[in-house]
């Protein structure tokens, strides 16, 4: 009887550990003896452990303060080469004077970043996708090391680069990368190591949280990544991990940080916006948690003292404020492109031998021109050779010259048609395309007229790293995907990322007895039938689920024919760089072959 009772107790304990301990990072591998172990390591190869600490007991009547500064969504903006909005002061190099001044105010300042850090600039694109893997340097990362960042959270765009280059950054960073809701799939984990009592993951510097002690206060920084990643990224890129729901993941880790790590202040460093409705419908249809849950957390989980929210590029507040009353927990939004840094001054007083917040002040410090940004180039690995390589890449000329600066409508039509033409293979059957119809403005000046279009101009017009996808689509699916185009004809408001335009066929609004509809016809006049299949090029962003295109058109994986590995932007540039490119009619208004 005693033996059976012991077995019952062991079974109960196993069930309790498996289902109630925080386990976003805890493997269910059969070799795992259930310890509070997080299978990631810091830059010194020390395996991350949950620590059962003693409370900090301030002296009676003691007062102290904490200064928190945060950036987010820098998108590779270092501040040397300008890709767009060149009339603005931005880039981490131009935040150096600001951060130094804040360090003078409080040498123990906490400096954080909310993710989407290493993708979005032409220099980062070159480092991630053009430069050979070895040797590899990233001046932006090394500048963050020099500025003594304390932690950053992974953003969705940080996961777009080749994972070996992200892993390299994690190893070289002097600060941990955070992602408490990123869970490695058990079947893809590495071998169990008896010597370290751990299982290796692809990223050995990815932590759920980070604990620091500053000015006598213990701070816990909990990182969360948007679960919307599968909406935008290719499945193969994220096949080894899943990103869990933010609210429930936060609840699990709050108990660890408050009850075991015994932090005095709890900060959420989230790459997730506050507007839950934004992209929520798309996520629900794809069976994913809400991509933007910071606002929900701020309403429900009052155990947090401060939330820092990236992802949506908002700047809140933009000036000094004494309070942020919208949510139960104050949320700051540090903006984007290193245009400035959000600052929070937290004052604390001893209350029953524990720290208690009695005042918080919020501010935003804008970047200002660094008069000598190149003075530290050697310290951050920015060699003359790297500068020259990136400069040459940006300046690669096409075989067309710019006749005049195009108007928005003409530019958009030209780039959409160029994208379609660039994806057609000479001598093979022509394919349809449904590609973006809205593009950005390039930093073109009057002195550029009469000169070749450069690679950097294509990067400015087509800023997203989209890859082409070829799919077999029914005519009805094509019609559904063009619904935003019909709404645009009707002068109704649409989300620009949903606006696709036809390539290789025409879509013309027809007004008959009923509502306005689109007439879809091939160039030879044949009607596109709703029950027939057609080969169609589109971007991986829309195929994967971006802007709710996949769900609305009921796209299915079995319809996928091909994923291109050459970026759409590069395909267009290669077309323009070929001899005597045959330009679409709208392009001839402002472009001319050399």
Secondary structure by P-SEA (a helix, b strand, c coil): caaaaaaaaaaaaaaaaaccccccccccccccccccccccccccccccccccccccccccccccbbbbbbccccccccccccccccccccccccaaaaaaaaaaaccbbbbbbccccccccaaaaaacccccccccccaaaaaaaaacccbbbbccccccccaaaaaaaaaaccbbbbbcccccccccccccccccccccccccccccbbbbbcccbbbbbbbbccccccccccccccccccccccaaaaaaaaaaaaccccccbbbbbcccccccccaaaaaaaacccccccaaaaaaccccccbbbbcccccccccccccccccccbbbbbbcccccbbbbbbbbbbbcccbbbbcbbbbbbbbbccccccccccccccccaaaaaaaaaaaaccccccccccccaaaaaaaaaaaaaaaaccccccbbbbbcccbbbbcccccccccccccaaaaaaacccbbbbbbbbccaaaaaaaaaaaaaaaaccccccccbbbbccbbbbbbbccccbbbbbbccccccccccbbbbbbbcccccccccccccccccccccccccccccaaaaaaaaaaccccccccccccccccc
